[in-house]
Amino acid sequence: MKKNMGITDRLLRIVAAVIVAILYYNNLISGTVAIVLGVLAVVFVLTSFISFCPLYTPFGINTRKSIK
C-alpha cells in the first residue's frame, strides 16, 4: 500500500476527529448523528496513522509531496 496522504491532510483529519469527540462528550451530538460521525472519526484517525486513504486511489488523488 503506497502512502498517499500528506502532513496537512493527516492533521486536518485528526483535528476533525477530535472535534467530533468533543461534541460527543459535551452532549452536543447524540443518536444516529453521533454514531455516524463517530465511525467517520475513527476512519479518519486510522487513515491518518497509516497515511493511506483508499478512496484517493481510484480518483488519483495524492496529497503527499514526493521526495526527489
C-alpha positions in Angstrom: 0.0 0.0 0.0 1.5 3.3 -1.2 1.2 6.3 1.1 -1.0 9.0 -0.5 -1.7 11.5 2.4 0.4 14.5 3.2 1.0 16.0 6.6 -1.6 18.7 6.3 -4.3 16.2 5.2 -3.4 13.9 8.1 -3.6 16.8 10.7 -6.9 18.0 9.4 -8.4 14.6 9.7 -7.1 14.2 13.3 -8.5 17.7 14.2 -11.9 16.7 12.7 -11.9 13.5 14.8 -11.0 15.4 18.0 -13.8 17.9 17.3 -16.3 15.1 16.9 -15.1 13.6 20.2 -15.5 16.9 22.0 -19.0 17.4 20.5 -20.0 13.9 21.7 -18.6 14.2 25.2 -20.3 17.6 25.7 -23.6 16.0 24.5 -23.9 18.3 21.6 -24.4 15.4 19.2 -26.3 12.2 20.0 -28.2 9.3 18.4 -27.6 8.4 14.8 -25.6 11.5 14.1 -23.2 10.7 16.9 -22.8 7.1 15.6 -22.2 8.2 12.0 -19.8 10.9 13.0 -18.0 8.6 15.5 -17.4 6.0 12.8 -16.2 8.6 10.4 -13.8 10.0 13.1 -12.4 6.5 13.7 -11.8 6.1 10.0 -10.1 9.5 9.9 -7.8 8.6 12.7 -6.9 5.2 11.2 -6.2 6.6 7.8 -4.1 9.4 9.3 -1.9 6.9 11.2 -1.3 4.7 8.1 -1.0 7.7 5.7 -3.2 6.0 3.2 -6.8 6.7 2.1 -8.4 4.0 -0.1 -10.8 6.5 -1.6 -8.0 8.6 -3.0 -6.7 5.7 -5.2 -9.5 5.4 -7.8 -9.5 9.2 -8.2 -5.8 9.5 -8.5 -5.5 11.9 -5.5 -2.2 12.2 -3.7 -1.6 14.9 -1.1 1.8 13.7 -0.2 4.8 15.5 -1.5 7.2 13.4 -3.5 10.8 13.3 -2.3 13.3 13.7 -5.1 
